[in-house]
């Protein structure tokens, strides 16, 4: 057995065990199929509504992708500003923390009043949720640079910008990507909130809205099928970012050994 | 004159361009004159490549706000082209002394006159995100060279320093001795006429350390610089240096200054080397009977 198969085995077995227990419980008739559909019913709904779910996934994926991109840019830029200027740290950081206390589900419908039924209010919701983990991890990553490395760069006559470019920026990169990995998973939840709380015009409204309308129409298996698609999408995004990290910051896994004396 | 003693027959103004024979002939077949302060990132007058520390006292506050008196009235001098070793017990202000010489701090009292100095810190501090060649070429990049030309300059020296084939390895893929060599190359390529080496071989095992000491001696024979070598290894100091300054425990004071007027390469077991080593150990206040680090 290869190492890859060996490492995939435990989660696969766990998933099968959980699905089996779920199937047994649902088939025992203790609860109605419109409240808790059995896995086989969800699989069937998934198969039958593949095209519909696919179109909705495309909508949601676009929202999450654009939102995450904007959140990364915003979080990273704010982190750099906060890192470079104590004044900006004092003025921006408390507001950024405060932004996370805003009850997004409440203000989301109001965003529609300002930006209409299109993509923009949804992106605002996702960015508001996603920029924060990127900001916090990047600020910490920038501050965690080895002070001796900065001292060394000073002896080599590096300017402030060169110290940033050669030491602080790459030192913060793995942390920023970790932030992005957190952001993409909460971003999927953000997309659900955005779609349920803001009105949309158009043939497909995304998986979040699909889940809501199916639940209202007692199409519970299809709602679960949409949730499964969302779930798989979040997992794929998370591991895709892990690949990006290995590509962009291959040293991150060796930091402790590489930096040793 | 110290530099004449160390590099016989070399015009001080043309130090970098001459091939030399004699005692410092290396076994690696290095070609001299590859790096010069004239073409280095920060050109400095070769004539002024000396270090003069006069009556320097220094104190700083540690993490807990306690005032640490690091140095008390230290005077020392390294002439152009000379290798000065500073030995002392741990925490006697040796690292502080190098930071003062490199201009990272200003002394509280006394004066320091010195040509531009590059520091090779105790930890190699290679940047883990850069390959070995990019780490070595860091000073060139900072001085505004393009990535390609900086790499080309640094790779020329890789083979000569026994690092060929490791240009694109990242620091975590290199052995401790290799990392120290890359760090030394980075210091050398800064083009500064004075090198401050802070216990460069302190973290290495005994065999690697002996190899690296030989290697340092040969490299300096071909890339002559004024060197201030800080070490706690008295033997290393006597084998490599033109002069050994012994510092007392903190606050550091000069206990003794020993001239090492012996031909190179020197053997550890040479009677004169051992005699000087014993004198230095005595100045450190150590019982020389069976005590050796």
Interface residues (C-beta under 8 A of the other chain):
Chain A: X146 X148 X149 X151 X152 X153 X154 X155 X156 X157 X158 X159 X162 X166 X167 X170 X171 X173 X249 X250 X251 X254 X255 X257 X258 X259 X260 X261
Chain B: X41 X42 X102 X103 X104 X117 X118 X119 X121 X122 X123 X124 X125 X126 X127 X128 X129 X130 X138 X139 X141 X142 X143 X170 X171 X172 X186 X190 X203
